[in-house]
Amino acid sequence: MNNNTLYLVLKSARPRQWIKNLAMYAALIFSGFFFYVPGNGIPYFATVTFAALTFSLLTSSIYIINDIIDADADRLHPFKRKRPIASGDLPVQKALIAVGVLLIGVFVCSLYLPAFFRLTVVAYFLLQILYATTTKHIAILDVLSIAAGFLLRIYAGAVVVNLHMNVWFLLTVISASLFLAVGKRQSERTLLNGQAIGETRKSLKRYSQRLLDQYTGMFANATWLTYALFAFQRESVEPEGSFLVVFTHLPKTLQSQKLLMLTVPFVIFGVMRYLQLVYEENQGESPEKVLLRDKPLLIATFLFGITTMIVLYILS
């Protein structure tokens, strides 16, 4: 492959989407084992990072496969028609070679990871192929499939280091992924504005604006509520050292040791900001673009991360 072909393959692989695989660190962070080093001397963080890189190769191969399957429909889309395969710049034969190389990389990397992680990889691959060929065209099943994909990412990050996940956190992941999926449908419908909806995304014909509004409100509420329940029901944090001295001088009303609740306002802001971007600025079609480009959302995400790490790894 020449340099131009490699560039087109990389563009089709959509490395920007790899940000979604950061979800694989969720179980590691919230379990309190982020800095843990087991007996084999390999830090949990390093193992999850290797697993995330493996998953990134997998997701890139799936994006290329999806572009091959959707090439005809993408040519009717105002933006997707510029993709390398849909535009004809990247021949299907070369795209298939790239898919083969990526999947070989996934197979080789998976050999160094636990068997249950490999099962998760296979499950995710089959789910995405089913989505690309069938469920993406069926209303309700399309957004459920997207949610299942995010959930499998979370499980992959947990099983690779054998960690337990809180049920409320899993419900948060499901709610948030459904929220993002419905927001994506909202933006797609607005962008297409009734033109070629059936050709570019068949399932959109089954979503009225009123129905999408109902789904959006339902999953937006579920996202922050399930996270709030997770934060409030997590085991208490026992302050030590100077923090303990500060706590002894606070009134009883402010001595709640469920400090993870401090992160709830950032989640609520994130949900509200994303709704604003979807409804007021029509930016929900690519959630990863929104997260990387919207400064208020970036700041909220940063503060959420910093606060979470302080509560879980400094105050506990």
N, C-alpha and C positions, 0 to 999 in steps of 0.2 A: 504494500500500500504506500502511495506517495503521501507527502505532507498534507495536501489538500484533502485526500480521502480520510486520513487520520483525523483531521479537523472536523470533517463532516460526521464521522463516526462518534467522535467525542460530543459533538453537538446533539446528535441523536440519543446518546447515552444519558444526557441531561444530568451532569454532575451537580447542578444546583439542587436537584431533588434529594441528594444525599443528606441534606439537612434533616430530612424526616427520620433518618436512621439514628439521630441523636436520642430518639425515644427509647432506644435500647439501653440507655444508661439510667432510665427511670428507676427500675427495681434496685439497681446498685446504689443510687444516691439515697433513696428513701428508706432503704433497709439499714443504712448506717455503716455499710461495708465498703465505702468508696476508696478508702486508703488501706484496706485489709490485704495482707500478704499471707497466703496459706502456706502449708508445709512444703509445697513444691517450689517455693521461691518466686513464683510468677504472680505479681499483683493482680487482683481481680480487675482493676482498671485496665491493665494491659490485655487481659483475656477478652473483656467486653469490647475493647477498641479493635482488636483483631477480628472479632465476630462482626462488628459494625462494618469494617472494611470489606469483609466477605459478603455481607448483605448488600453493600453498595454495588459490588460487581453483579450480584443477582438482580437487583432492581434495574440496573442499567441495561442488562440483557433483555429484561422484560419490556422496558420502554421501547427498545428497538423492535422487538417482536410485535408490540402493539402498533407501532408506526407502519410496519409492513402490512399488518392485517387491516388497518384503518386508512391505508393510502388513498383509496378512492373517495371515501367520505371526507378525509382531511382536505382534499382539493376543493371542496365546496365550502370550507370554513374560511372566514375572513383572515384568520391569523395562522391556523394550523397548515394552510396550504403552502406556507413558506418553509415548512420543515424539510430537511434534506431528502428524505425518501418520497414524500408527497410531491415535492417540486421536481423530482427526477434527478437532482444533483448527485444523490448517492444511490447507485444501482442496488437492487434487491439482493443480488448475488453477493456483493461485497458486504452488505449489511448482515446477511446470514453467516458469513465467515466471522464477522465481528462477534455475533451472538455465540457462535461455537467457541471462540477463544475465551470469551467471558465466562461461559458455563464451565469450561475446563478449569479456569481459575477458581471458580466457586467450589468445584469438586475437590481440587487439590487442597485448598485452604480448609475445607470442612473436615478433611481427614485428621487434622490436628485438633479438632474440637469434639466435644462430647456427642454421643449418638443421638440424644434427644434434640440437640441443636440441629443436627442433620435432618431429623424428621421435620423440624420446624421449617427448615429451608425448602424441603420437598413440598410441604403443605402450602407454603406461601407461593411457590412457583405454580402449583396446580390451581390455587385460588386465582392467581392473576391471569393465567391462561383462560380459565373459565370466565373470568370477568371480561377479558379482551374479546372473547368469541361469543359470549352469550349474555351474562348477567348485566353488563353495562347497558344493554338495550331494553332491560326490563325494569320498569319503575318499582321503587322500594328495594328490590334486590340489588340495584346498582349502589345505592348508598350503604346498604348493609354489607356489601362486599368490601367497600372502601373501609368501613369500620373494622371488619374482620382482619384486613391487612394491617392496620395499625396495631390491633390487639396481638397479632402474631409477632410483630416487631417487638412489642413489650415482652412477650413470652420468650422470644429468642434471647433477649438480653438477660432474662432471669435464669433460664435453664442452663445457659452456658457456664454459669458460676453457681448453679444450684441454690437460688435464693427464693424465699417465700414472698408473695405479693398480697398486700391488703386488698380485700374484696371491694372496699370503697374506692380505692385507687383504680382498680380495674374498671369499675363503673364510670369513673371520671374519664378514663381513656376512651371507653366506648361512647360516652356522651359527647366528648370533645371531637372525636373523629366523625361522628354523625353530624355534628354541628358544622364542621368544616366541609363535609361532603355536600350538605344541603346548601351551604353558602356558595359552593362552587356551581351548583345547579342554578342558583339564583342569578349569578353573574353571567353564566352561559346563556340563559334565557334572555337577559337584557341585551347582551352583545349581539345575539342573533336577531333580536327584535322581530321575531316571527318569520324570518326569512330562512328557508332551507333547514328548519328545525328537524323535520323528519329525516332528512338525509344525513345530517351531521351528528345527531344524537337522538335516536328514536325514542328513548325513554322520556325526553323533554315534552313530548306531545301529551304524556299522561300526567304532567305536573302543571296544574293551573297556578297562577300567581298567588291566589288565596291559599291554596294547599301548601305551597312552599313557605309562605309567611307563617302558617301554623306550625310547620315542621321546624322552621328556624327558631321561633319563640320557644317551642318545647325543648329542643336540644340545647339552646343557649341557657335556659334556666337549669336544665339537668346538669350541665357542665359545672357551673359554679356551686350548685347545691351539693352535688356528690363530692366535689373537692372539699367543700366546707365541712361536710360530715367526716371525711377522711382526716382532715386537719384537726378537728375537735376531738375525735375519738382515738387519735394516736396516743401511745403511751406518754405519760408525763415526762417532761425534761427536768432533771434535778440540777439546779445551778450549783457551781462550785467556785471556790476561791473568792475573788473580788465580786463576782456576780451574786454569790450567796449573801455577801454583806449588803449589797444594794437591795436585794429582795427583802431582807429583814426590816428595812426602813420603809418599805412600801405599805400602803393600807391593804387590808385583806382583799378588798375589791379588785386590786390590780395584781394580786399575787398568783393568778392562774398560771399554772406551769405548762399549760398546753400552748407553748410558744409558737408552734407551727401555724397557729391561727393568724399570726402576723402576716403570713403570705396570702391570705384569702383576698384582701383588697386588691392585690396585683392581678389575681385571677379574674375578679369581677371587672376591673378596668380593662383587662385584655379582651374579655367577652364583649363588653360594651363598645370598645374601640373597633373590634373586628366587625360588629354589626354596623357601626357607622361607615366603615369602609365599603361594606357590601351594599348598603342601601343608598348612601350618599355619593360614593365615589366609584361604585361598581368595580371593586378591586378583588373580589373573592374568587375569581376563576383559578388563580394560582396562589394558594396559601403560602407557599415558600417564598414567593416574591414579596408578598405583603409583610412577612416577618422580617425579611432582609432589608426592605426599603423604607418601611414606615417608622420614623424616628420615635414617636410616642410608644408604639408597640415594642420597639427594640429596647427602649429605656425600661418599660414595665417588665419585660422578660429578664433583663439584666438584674433589676432590683429583686425580682422574684427569686432568681438563682442565687444571688448573694445572700439574701435573707434566709433562704432555705439552708444553705451551707453553714451559715453562722449558727442557726438554731440547732441543726443536726450534728455539727462537728466541733463547735466551739462551746456552746452553752450546755451541751449534754455530756 
